[in-house]
Amino acid sequence: MSKQSEDFLSKSEEEEIVDAIRQAERTTSGEIRVHLEPSTGELDIFERAMEVFHMLKMDNTKQDNGVLIYVAVEDRNFVIYGDKGINDVVADDFWESTKDLIVSHFKKGRFKDGLVEGIIKAGEQLQKHFPWDENDTNELSDQISKA
């Protein structure tokens, strides 16, 4: 990872993001992941997010309700990638409004705040459409993945 990517979030900020993921997932069967890497390389950001989504096995959730927040730090770009199950039920403008919320923080250099608020907003929609029940298990890691 490059210096710019390493400086994107402090260790304590990363822990706050993981805590936000755990908090959001307490009330839903949905899965939320955050992935950071320096750049998408030659790929379009949506193509790279889809690759990472598959690499992290987010397409293997029982209800197709995984959400990936993919950040290409040096490219200064990110995408929210939702699986088919969640995309089929959220409002058409949901991902755009969530992206706008994150961008409003990123523009001020508050990367952790943007990610935490985006996670919480995604978690609220997941809870609404995929509520937690006693048979649910945490299917994927809550840790931030990095390349």
C-alpha positions in Angstrom: 0.0 0.0 0.0 1.2 3.5 -0.8 1.9 6.2 1.9 -1.3 8.1 0.8 -3.4 4.9 1.2 -1.8 4.1 4.6 -2.5 7.6 5.8 -6.2 7.5 4.6 -7.4 6.3 8.0 -5.7 6.0 11.4 -5.9 2.7 13.3 -8.5 4.1 15.7 -10.6 5.4 12.8 -10.4 1.9 11.2 -11.7 0.5 14.5 -14.6 2.9 14.5 -15.5 1.8 11.0 -15.4 -1.8 12.0 -17.6 -0.9 15.1 -20.1 0.8 12.8 -20.3 -2.3 10.6 -20.9 -4.5 13.6 -23.5 -2.1 14.9 -25.3 -1.9 11.5 -25.2 -5.7 11.2 -26.8 -6.3 14.6 -30.2 -5.7 13.3 -30.0 -7.2 9.8 -29.0 -10.4 8.0 -27.2 -8.2 5.5 -23.5 -7.9 5.2 -21.4 -4.7 4.9 -17.8 -4.6 3.9 -15.3 -1.7 3.3 -12.4 -2.3 0.9 -9.5 0.2 0.5 -6.9 0.1 -2.2 -4.7 2.7 -3.8 -6.2 2.6 -7.3 -8.5 0.7 -9.6 -5.6 0.3 -12.0 -6.8 0.2 -15.6 -10.3 -0.8 -14.7 -13.4 1.3 -14.4 -14.3 1.8 -10.7 -17.5 -0.2 -11.0 -15.7 -3.1 -12.7 -13.0 -3.1 -10.0 -15.7 -2.9 -7.2 -17.4 -5.9 -8.8 -14.2 -7.9 -8.9 -13.5 -7.1 -5.2 -17.1 -8.0 -4.3 -16.6 -11.4 -5.8 -13.1 -11.8 -4.4 -14.4 -11.1 -0.9 -17.2 -13.7 -1.6 -19.8 -11.1 -1.0 -21.9 -12.7 -3.7 -22.3 -15.9 -1.6 -24.7 -14.5 1.1 -27.9 -16.5 1.5 -30.1 -13.6 0.6 -27.9 -11.7 -1.9 -27.8 -8.8 0.5 -24.2 -7.8 0.7 -23.1 -4.2 0.4 -19.5 -3.2 -0.5 -18.1 0.3 0.0 -15.1 0.2 -2.3 -12.6 3.1 -2.0 -9.7 3.8 -4.5 -7.8 6.2 -2.2 -5.3 7.7 -4.7 -7.9 7.9 -7.4 -10.0 9.9 -5.0 -13.0 7.8 -6.0 -15.4 5.3 -4.4 -18.4 3.2 -5.2 -21.1 1.5 -3.2 -21.9 -1.9 -4.7 -25.0 -3.7 -3.6 -25.9 -7.3 -4.4 -29.0 -8.2 -6.3 -31.2 -8.9 -3.2 -30.7 -5.4 -1.8 -30.7 -3.6 -5.2 -34.1 -5.1 -5.9 -35.8 -3.6 -2.9 -34.2 -0.2 -2.1 -35.5 3.0 -3.7 -34.0 3.9 -7.0 -32.1 6.9 -5.6 -30.9 5.1 -2.4 -27.3 4.4 -3.5 -26.9 7.9 -5.0 -28.2 9.6 -1.8 -25.9 7.4 0.3 -23.0 8.3 -2.0 -23.8 12.0 -1.6 -23.8 11.7 2.2 -20.3 10.1 2.0 -19.0 12.7 -0.5 -20.2 15.5 1.8 -17.7 14.2 4.4 -15.0 13.2 2.0 -14.8 16.8 0.6 -14.0 18.0 4.1 -11.3 15.4 4.6 -13.5 13.5 7.1 -13.1 10.1 5.5 -13.9 8.1 8.7 -17.1 10.1 9.3 -18.2 9.6 5.7 -17.7 5.8 5.8 -19.4 5.5 9.2 -22.4 7.4 8.1 -22.6 5.5 4.8 -22.4 2.2 6.7 -25.2 3.3 9.1 -27.4 4.4 6.3 -26.9 1.2 4.4 -27.5 -0.8 7.6 -30.9 1.0 8.1 -32.0 -0.1 4.7 -30.7 -3.6 5.2 -32.6 -3.8 8.5 -35.8 -2.6 6.8 -35.7 -5.2 4.1 -33.6 -7.9 5.7 -34.3 -7.9 9.4 -32.2 -10.0 11.7 -33.6 -13.2 13.2 -32.1 -15.7 15.6 -31.0 -18.0 12.8 -28.8 -15.4 11.2 -25.0 -15.7 11.3 -22.3 -13.2 10.4 -21.4 -14.6 7.0 -18.5 -12.3 6.3 -15.7 -10.6 8.1 -16.4 -7.1 9.5 -12.8 -6.1 9.1 -11.7 -3.5 6.5 -10.0 -5.4 3.6 -7.1 -3.8 1.8 -5.1 -4.4 -1.4 
